[in-house]
Amino acid sequence: MRSRPASEYVIATLIVLGTIMILGWAVFGPASFVALTKAHPLKTAFMKFFFLGTFGTILKSGMMKKDWTIEYPLEQAVVWGFFGIWIAMAFTLFSAGVDALIAKHLWFPWFPALSKSFWINVAGGYAWSMMVTHQYYDRLVRTRWCNVLSIDEFAEEIDPKTTVAMLWKTIWGFWLIAHMITFSLPEEWRVVFAAVLAIALGFLISFNAKKELAET
């Protein structure tokens, strides 16, 4: 196992502090938080996931391995940041798309937030593709960005039960409900709520893994 340099613990600590600051700002300074999000939607999406998404990974590592840091935390944070941009764009795309379907009478007008969650997660495949793609980039970070196009090697390494069965259950048991709540919120709050969901998902995955380990 690779020994962790002290710098990685320092970066992990800064990630935790940054997460606390962002959540504190959202709670105690919502007006300025919303104003900055409106002015710079993609930049703020990057920063929200840079900190909160990485914090979710640190939380999962701490609960599962009792190791409250992660390998190459700065690189993992940058990957999370770009996923934040992807997620912000996906929310805008699917929200506008479902609204257009409803306006053209191609989709029923009831429960629009649930409809948007259904389209982004089930019909659109966002949750599955996002989670699997993030697994792939996690692997690239661990292997120091070797064999970037080695999709076959990645497919051989991943656990089919986790990638297919668990993700499918996660879509129906977590993402569908979670994103229904997300699309019920004002647009400016959706990305930060999605980042909080990344923390919640990290907790749920680690809790489920510990439960399964205890039962074996």
C-alpha positions as CSV (number, residue, x, y, z in Angstrom):
1,M,0.0,0.0,0.0
2,R,1.3,3.5,-0.9
3,S,2.3,5.5,2.1
4,R,0.5,8.8,2.3
5,P,2.6,12.0,2.4
6,A,1.7,14.6,5.0
7,S,0.5,17.0,2.2
8,E,-2.4,14.7,1.4
9,Y,-3.7,15.0,5.0
10,V,-3.3,18.8,4.8
11,I,-5.3,18.9,1.5
12,A,-8.0,16.6,2.9
13,T,-8.2,18.9,5.9
14,L,-8.6,22.0,3.6
15,I,-11.3,20.1,1.7
16,V,-13.2,19.6,4.9
17,L,-12.8,23.2,6.0
18,G,-13.9,24.4,2.5
19,T,-17.0,22.2,2.7
20,I,-17.9,23.7,6.0
21,M,-17.4,27.2,4.7
22,I,-19.5,26.6,1.6
23,L,-22.4,25.1,3.6
24,G,-22.1,27.9,6.2
25,W,-22.2,30.5,3.5
26,A,-25.3,28.9,1.9
27,V,-27.1,28.8,5.2
28,F,-26.1,32.2,6.7
29,G,-25.6,34.2,3.5
30,P,-28.1,32.9,1.0
31,A,-28.6,36.2,-0.9
32,S,-24.9,36.6,-1.8
33,F,-24.7,32.8,-2.4
34,V,-27.5,32.9,-4.9
35,A,-26.2,36.1,-6.5
36,L,-22.8,34.5,-7.2
37,T,-24.4,31.3,-8.5
38,K,-26.5,33.3,-10.9
39,A,-23.5,35.3,-12.1
40,H,-21.1,32.4,-12.5
41,P,-23.1,29.2,-12.7
42,L,-20.3,26.9,-14.1
43,K,-17.5,28.3,-11.9
44,T,-19.5,28.0,-8.8
45,A,-20.6,24.5,-9.8
46,F,-17.0,23.5,-10.1
47,M,-16.1,24.9,-6.7
48,K,-19.2,23.3,-5.0
49,F,-18.3,19.8,-6.2
50,F,-14.5,20.4,-5.8
51,F,-15.1,20.6,-2.1
52,L,-18.4,18.8,-1.3
53,G,-18.0,16.0,-3.7
54,T,-14.4,15.3,-2.5
55,F,-15.7,15.5,1.1
56,G,-18.1,12.7,0.3
57,T,-15.2,10.6,-1.0
58,I,-13.2,11.3,2.2
59,L,-16.3,10.5,4.3
60,K,-16.6,7.1,2.5
61,S,-12.9,6.4,3.0
62,G,-13.1,7.2,6.7
63,M,-16.2,5.1,7.4
64,M,-15.0,2.1,5.3
65,K,-11.3,2.1,5.9
66,K,-10.8,4.3,9.0
67,D,-8.5,6.4,6.8
68,W,-9.7,10.0,6.8
69,T,-7.9,11.0,3.6
70,I,-7.8,9.8,0.0
71,E,-5.1,9.2,-2.5
72,Y,-4.2,12.2,-4.5
73,P,-6.9,14.4,-3.0
74,L,-6.2,17.4,-5.1
75,E,-6.6,15.5,-8.4
76,Q,-9.7,13.8,-7.2
77,A,-11.1,17.3,-6.2
78,V,-10.4,18.6,-9.7
79,V,-12.2,15.6,-11.2
80,W,-15.2,16.3,-8.9
81,G,-15.1,19.9,-10.0
82,F,-15.5,19.1,-13.6
83,F,-18.2,16.6,-12.8
84,G,-19.9,19.6,-11.1
85,I,-19.9,21.5,-14.4
86,W,-21.3,18.4,-16.2
87,I,-24.1,18.1,-13.5
88,A,-25.0,21.8,-13.8
89,M,-25.3,21.5,-17.5
90,A,-27.3,18.3,-17.2
91,F,-29.8,19.8,-14.8
92,T,-30.4,22.7,-17.2
93,L,-30.7,20.5,-20.2
94,F,-33.2,18.0,-18.7
95,S,-35.2,20.7,-16.9
96,A,-35.7,22.7,-20.1
97,G,-36.2,19.5,-22.1
98,V,-39.1,18.2,-19.9
99,D,-40.6,21.7,-19.8
100,A,-40.6,21.7,-23.7
101,L,-42.2,18.2,-23.8
102,I,-44.9,19.4,-21.5
103,A,-45.5,22.6,-23.5
104,K,-45.8,20.6,-26.7
105,H,-48.2,18.1,-25.0
106,L,-45.7,15.3,-25.4
107,W,-45.6,14.6,-21.7
108,F,-48.1,14.8,-18.9
109,P,-48.0,18.1,-16.9
110,W,-48.4,16.6,-13.4
111,F,-45.5,16.4,-11.0
112,P,-42.9,18.1,-13.2
113,A,-40.1,17.7,-10.7
114,L,-40.7,13.9,-10.6
115,S,-40.9,13.9,-14.4
116,K,-37.5,15.6,-14.6
117,S,-36.0,13.2,-12.1
118,F,-37.3,10.3,-14.1
119,W,-35.9,11.6,-17.4
120,I,-32.5,12.5,-16.1
121,N,-32.0,9.3,-14.1
122,V,-34.0,6.5,-15.9
123,A,-34.8,7.5,-19.4
124,G,-31.7,9.7,-19.8
125,G,-29.2,7.4,-18.0
126,Y,-27.5,10.3,-16.3
127,A,-27.1,8.6,-12.8
128,W,-25.6,5.4,-14.2
129,S,-23.3,7.1,-16.7
130,M,-22.2,9.7,-14.1
131,M,-21.4,7.1,-11.4
132,V,-19.6,4.7,-13.8
133,T,-17.6,7.5,-15.4
134,H,-16.5,8.7,-12.0
135,Q,-15.3,5.2,-11.2
136,Y,-13.3,5.3,-14.4
137,Y,-11.6,8.6,-13.5
138,D,-11.0,7.4,-10.0
139,R,-9.0,4.5,-11.6
140,L,-7.1,7.0,-13.8
141,V,-6.1,9.0,-10.7
142,R,-4.9,5.8,-8.9
143,T,-3.0,4.6,-11.9
144,R,-1.4,8.0,-12.5
145,W,-3.3,8.6,-15.8
146,C,-1.8,5.6,-17.5
147,N,-3.7,4.0,-20.4
148,V,-6.4,6.6,-20.6
149,L,-8.3,4.7,-23.3
150,S,-8.0,1.3,-21.5
151,I,-11.8,0.8,-21.3
152,D,-11.4,-3.0,-21.5
153,E,-9.0,-3.1,-18.5
154,F,-11.5,-0.9,-16.5
155,A,-14.4,-3.2,-17.4
156,E,-12.4,-6.3,-16.2
157,E,-11.6,-4.6,-12.9
158,I,-15.0,-3.4,-11.8
159,D,-17.4,-5.5,-9.9
160,P,-20.4,-6.3,-12.2
161,K,-22.7,-6.7,-9.1
162,T,-21.8,-3.3,-7.9
163,T,-21.9,-1.6,-11.3
164,V,-25.1,-3.1,-12.5
165,A,-27.2,-4.3,-9.6
166,M,-26.2,-1.8,-7.0
167,L,-26.3,1.2,-9.3
168,W,-29.7,0.2,-10.6
169,K,-31.0,-0.1,-7.1
170,T,-29.4,3.3,-6.3
171,I,-31.2,4.9,-9.2
172,W,-34.6,3.8,-8.1
173,G,-34.0,3.9,-4.3
174,F,-32.0,7.1,-4.1
175,W,-31.5,9.3,-7.2
176,L,-35.1,9.3,-8.4
177,I,-36.3,10.6,-5.0
178,A,-33.3,12.8,-4.4
179,H,-33.5,14.5,-7.8
180,M,-37.3,15.0,-7.5
181,I,-36.4,17.2,-4.5
182,T,-33.6,18.8,-6.4
183,F,-35.9,19.9,-9.3
184,S,-38.4,21.2,-6.7
185,L,-35.8,23.7,-5.6
186,P,-35.1,27.1,-7.3
187,E,-32.5,26.6,-10.0
188,E,-29.8,28.4,-8.0
189,W,-29.9,25.8,-5.3
190,R,-29.9,22.7,-7.4
191,V,-26.2,22.2,-7.9
192,V,-25.3,22.8,-4.2
193,F,-28.0,20.4,-3.2
194,A,-26.7,17.8,-5.7
195,A,-23.2,18.3,-4.1
196,V,-24.8,17.6,-0.7
197,L,-26.3,14.5,-2.2
198,A,-22.8,13.3,-3.2
199,I,-21.9,13.4,0.6
200,A,-25.1,11.6,1.5
201,L,-24.5,8.9,-1.2
202,G,-20.9,8.4,0.1
203,F,-22.4,7.9,3.6
204,L,-25.0,5.4,2.4
205,I,-22.6,3.4,0.3
206,S,-20.1,3.1,3.1
207,F,-22.9,2.3,5.6
208,N,-24.2,-0.5,3.3
209,A,-20.7,-1.9,2.7
210,K,-20.1,-2.0,6.5
211,K,-23.5,-3.7,7.0
212,E,-22.8,-6.3,4.4
213,L,-19.3,-7.0,5.8
214,A,-20.8,-7.4,9.3
215,E,-23.3,-10.0,7.9
216,T,-20.6,-12.1,6.2
